Amino acid sequence: MSAIDGLRRSIVGRLGACNVDELRVLDQLLVRIELGRDQYGHLDLSRKRDWARERSEEMADWAIYDACLILAQRDEAMRGAPAQVSDRTLKDALVAFDLSDEGQG
């Protein structure tokens, strides 16, 4: 059995222990991998990339999207729509990802 076949068999075996929410999370990760594959080709860990820089850029993008979501939810709540405002603030996110002035010390 090849290494890839063994890995596939191992993953399939472990999927049986997952509940529906765990499977939904894994499905979303696979969707993202598939989108990346369609846009950039197969992931190749042997190809040199600056993973730390790419991660930092993605975390900064996440912080922007999170702030937009919080503001959109607050705007909806102000208009009388049901409020579901995130409990995570942009400042918390920036500190958590060491992107704020507080995290630079």
Secondary structure, 3 states (H helix, E strand, C coil): CCHHHHHHHHHHHHHCCCCHHHHHHHHHHHHHHHHHHHHHCCCCCCCCCCHHHHHHHHHHHHHHHHHHHHHHHHHHHHCCCCCCCCCCCHHHHHHHCCCCCHHHC
